Amino acid sequence: MGFNLLKGKRGIITGALDHNSIAWKVAENASAEGATFVLSNAPVAMRMGEINKLAEKTNSQIIPADATSTEDLEKLFSGATETLGGKIDFVLHSIGMSPNVRKQIPYTESNYDFFQKSLDVSAISLHKMLSAAMKLDAINDWGSVVALTYIAAQRTFPFYGDMADAKALLESITRSFGYHYGKKKNVRVNTISQSPTKTTAGSGIKGFEEFFGYAEKMSPLGNASAEACANYCITLFSDLTRMVTMQNLFHDGGYSMMGVSTDLMSK
Ligand SMILES: NC(=O)c1ccc[n+]([C@@H]2O[C@H](COP(=O)([O-])OP(=O)(O)OC[C@H]3O[C@@H](n4cnc5c(N)ncnc54)[C@H](O)[C@@H]3O)[C@@H](O)[C@H]2O)c1
């Protein structure tokens, strides 16, 4: 059941790979809240074909875009405004990938070509997206851009490898670009720092299962689900959060404020 929080709003939702993806739930919820949007993912990710099911379910078009390509991103924004019949009100950046983490290369021995790729795909892509949108003036005044991040940007999680550095950069771009887009068009830019979540990207990290259980016991509310994350995204896309920008917002059941929990101590 929706509250019509996004009634009449137009959006771009990136990163829905399969039904476990956080972006998948955001698309379902945005649709239930009355939004129309374009779905986007890397052309290689399209091959799985899963995204077509989501497009059908939410009555949306798909525009493929490699988030590292400024050309693709410009086509995405111009294509979306054309398809949706006007400027964009919200954008979800739900993109992350590290070849070093994928190949289980120890952080201290990182391959630097891979490292650059991690930063480009997972962080600089947000800059490229915002830059393309600004150049084309594709986002409405008071529009909202949300990117997903992880607490490894602030604290050390050894298994997270160079993704930790990518997330730190992502959060920094959020503040830096958030200033300029705020001044220019009142567009707000925020990151949501989400609990470990069982998705393709999440489960690709070595030791994820064990850590998921640890975080569950550390957080007074338990781990936040992808569905709960999607709800939080909707609030940030809505007009109820218009004065929130340049923030990193923890959505983690309280994990980020914990020292130790009694559940873990009794283990
Ligand atoms: N799963 C977790 O535990 C967790 C926790 C905190 C934050 N996050 C973040 O949430 C976001 C979404 O991840 P998810 O967990 O839903 O996993 P996911 O694997 O479902 O989504 C990651 C998406 O990134 C896309 N992608 C990769 N390279 C791309 C490129 N070059 N161009 C365009 N798209 C590309 C993939 O195709 C995929 O759809 C990521 O930024 C991730 O780091 C995830």
The ligand as an SDF file (V2000), in Angstrom:
LIG
                    3D

 44 48  0  0  0  0  0  0  0  0999 V2000
   24.6020   -5.5120   -0.3700 N   0  0  0  0  0  0  0  0  0  0  0  0
   25.1810   -4.8840    0.6350 C   0  0  0  0  0  0  0  0  0  0  0  0
   25.5650   -5.4880    1.6520 O   0  0  0  0  0  0  0  0  0  0  0  0
   25.3550   -3.3930    0.5510 C   0  0  0  0  0  0  0  0  0  0  0  0
   25.5630   -2.6480    1.7410 C   0  0  0  0  0  0  0  0  0  0  0  0
   25.7670   -1.2740    1.6410 C   0  0  0  0  0  0  0  0  0  0  0  0
   25.7550   -0.6470    0.3920 C   0  0  0  0  0  0  0  0  0  0  0  0
   25.5420   -1.4070   -0.7430 N   0  0  0  0  0  0  0  0  0  0  0  0
   25.5740   -0.7330   -2.0390 C   0  0  0  0  0  0  0  0  0  0  0  0
   24.3090   -0.8120   -2.6530 O   0  0  0  0  0  0  0  0  0  0  0  0
   24.4710   -0.6310   -4.0590 C   0  0  0  0  0  0  0  0  0  0  0  0
   23.6650   -1.6870   -4.8000 C   0  0  0  0  0  0  0  0  0  0  0  0
   24.1950   -2.9630   -4.5820 O   0  0  0  0  0  0  0  0  0  0  0  0
   23.3270   -4.2540   -4.2660 P   0  0  0  0  0  0  0  0  0  0  0  0
   23.7490   -4.7530   -2.9260 O   0  0  0  0  0  0  0  0  0  0  0  0
   21.8980   -4.0010   -4.5180 O   0  0  0  0  0  0  0  0  0  0  0  0
   23.9170   -5.3140   -5.3030 O   0  0  0  0  0  0  0  0  0  0  0  0
   23.6140   -5.6190   -6.8520 P   0  0  0  0  0  0  0  0  0  0  0  0
   24.7280   -6.5120   -7.2750 O   0  0  0  0  0  0  0  0  0  0  0  0
   22.2380   -6.0990   -7.0100 O   0  0  0  0  0  0  0  0  0  0  0  0
   23.7530   -4.1830   -7.5510 O   0  0  0  0  0  0  0  0  0  0  0  0
   24.9710   -3.6390   -8.0130 C   0  0  0  0  0  0  0  0  0  0  0  0
   24.6780   -3.0940   -9.3880 C   0  0  0  0  0  0  0  0  0  0  0  0
   25.7710   -2.3600   -9.9450 O   0  0  0  0  0  0  0  0  0  0  0  0
   25.6700   -2.5320  -11.3440 C   0  0  0  0  0  0  0  0  0  0  0  0
   26.8920   -2.1280  -12.0400 N   0  0  0  0  0  0  0  0  0  0  0  0
   28.1460   -2.6650  -11.9110 C   0  0  0  0  0  0  0  0  0  0  0  0
   28.9910   -2.0750  -12.7750 N   0  0  0  0  0  0  0  0  0  0  0  0
   28.2610   -1.1390  -13.4590 C   0  0  0  0  0  0  0  0  0  0  0  0
   28.5670   -0.2090  -14.4860 C   0  0  0  0  0  0  0  0  0  0  0  0
   29.8040   -0.1010  -15.0010 N   0  0  0  0  0  0  0  0  0  0  0  0
   27.5770    0.5810  -14.9670 N   0  0  0  0  0  0  0  0  0  0  0  0
   26.3130    0.5010  -14.4730 C   0  0  0  0  0  0  0  0  0  0  0  0
   25.9700   -0.3680  -13.5010 N   0  0  0  0  0  0  0  0  0  0  0  0
   26.9300   -1.1790  -13.0010 C   0  0  0  0  0  0  0  0  0  0  0  0
   25.4020   -4.0350  -11.4590 C   0  0  0  0  0  0  0  0  0  0  0  0
   25.0000   -4.4270  -12.7540 O   0  0  0  0  0  0  0  0  0  0  0  0
   24.3410   -4.2030  -10.3990 C   0  0  0  0  0  0  0  0  0  0  0  0
   23.0500   -4.0300  -10.9280 O   0  0  0  0  0  0  0  0  0  0  0  0
   25.9860   -0.6910   -4.3210 C   0  0  0  0  0  0  0  0  0  0  0  0
   26.4990    0.6280   -4.3920 O   0  0  0  0  0  0  0  0  0  0  0  0
   26.4970   -1.3700   -3.0680 C   0  0  0  0  0  0  0  0  0  0  0  0
   27.8580   -1.0970   -2.8030 O   0  0  0  0  0  0  0  0  0  0  0  0
   25.3190   -2.7480   -0.6770 C   0  0  0  0  0  0  0  0  0  0  0  0
  1  2  1  0
  2  3  2  0
  2  4  1  0
  4  5  1  0
  4 44  2  0
  5  6  2  0
  6  7  1  0
  7  8  2  0
  8  9  1  0
  8 44  1  0
  9 10  1  0
  9 42  1  0
 10 11  1  0
 11 12  1  0
 11 40  1  0
 12 13  1  0
 13 14  1  0
 14 15  2  0
 14 16  1  0
 14 17  1  0
 17 18  1  0
 18 19  2  0
 18 20  1  0
 18 21  1  0
 21 22  1  0
 22 23  1  0
 23 24  1  0
 23 38  1  0
 24 25  1  0
 25 26  1  0
 25 36  1  0
 26 27  1  0
 26 35  1  0
 27 28  2  0
 28 29  1  0
 29 30  1  0
 29 35  2  0
 30 31  1  0
 30 32  2  0
 32 33  1  0
 33 34  2  0
 34 35  1  0
 36 37  1  0
 36 38  1  0
 38 39  1  0
 40 41  1  0
 40 42  1  0
 42 43  1  0
M  CHG  2   8   1  16  -1
M  END
$$$$
